[in-house]
Amino acid sequence: MTDPNRRPAISHLADRRAKASLSRVVRKVEFPLKSAETPDGQIPLAANTGANYDTDWARRYASRVTRRIALSTVGKAVIQYYASPTIRGLDRLHDLDGPAIFASNHQSHADTLVLLTSIPAPWRHKACVGAAADYFFGNRTTAAISALFIGAIPIERTSINRNTIGKAVALLRGGWSMVIYPEGGRSPDGWGQEFRPGAAFLAKQAGVPVVPVHIRGTFDILRKGHNWPKRSKAIVNFGRPLEFAEEDNNRRFTRKLQAAVESLADETATGNWFAARQRAHAEDSPGLQGPDTSTWRRRWSLTENGDDQGGSHRRWPYV
């Protein structure tokens, strides 16, 4: 026997379903004539952070003057106090004409200031830095500081972003030089990492040379995981510019670039340019990755006492 009290509830439910169906029909008819309705709540738009951060303002005249003054005063004083860098290989840049990519090993956050105060004029006056979008552009405050004071532009490390790549290529074609770290991140233990093909791709697309650079000593100044720098001695060694040849592809050019940085590291560690060039020609330069052994042994190999790995003719490139 049907409960008579349920009939109004059933009738009410049927009415609601009928109204909902009619409403859907009306919306479909009205859609071409007016905007479609949005769901409850707001659809979030892309925030002006990360890879989407617009850095064009940081290359306008006022920002460039501010950055130049800051780097030549405060930046240079800080680097002289903590790193007092010795700069080598500037004679290898005499034939460099126009913008270039300065590709360096990456040991510390101190690397960027060391490079920006060591790269000779006119390149340092019109240089940008390819910085990790997820780290330096994580919020608007750090993004603005990075863009203003070091000329950083966001670069995706974990995926391909056409906007960031297009921006970097446009800047290089427009006469801006660029500092980039092909390892993709700082060293976790003081030794180097395999190079990624980002520098090769940019060099090919923009048609600019790549200057290999090796920095030694910055790991001891501000290693990964530390928040306050210590005083140490840094050496910056510039190599001869590399051109992306017709027979090159991204992988081959990346190997060529890494070999050039390894040769510079060997030269710095041994102080013997000729012997380092001989090992580079024989493809026998010590690798940036260090010995394949235990953690403590790898760390010991970075110390001054453990720098000699087999005599004065063969030493791991202390970083």
ZIGIVEN-V263207 format. One line per field, one symbol per residue. ss: DSSP state (~ for helix, > for strand, _ for the rest). A space follows every 50 residues. Layout:
# ZIGIVEN-V263207
ss: ???
This chain:
# ZIGIVEN-V263207
ss: ____~~~~~~~~~~~~~~~~~~~~~~~~~~___________________~ ~~___~~~~_~~~~~~~~~~~~~~~~~~~~~~___>>>_~~~~______> >>>>_____~~~~~~~~~____~~~~>>>>>>~~~~___~~~~~~~~~~_ _>>>>______~~~~~~~~~~~~___>>>>_________________~~~ ~~~~~~__>>>>>>>>_~~~~_____________>>>>>>>>_______~ ~~~~~~~~~~~~~~~~~~~~__~~~~~~~~~_____________~~~~~~ ~______>______>____
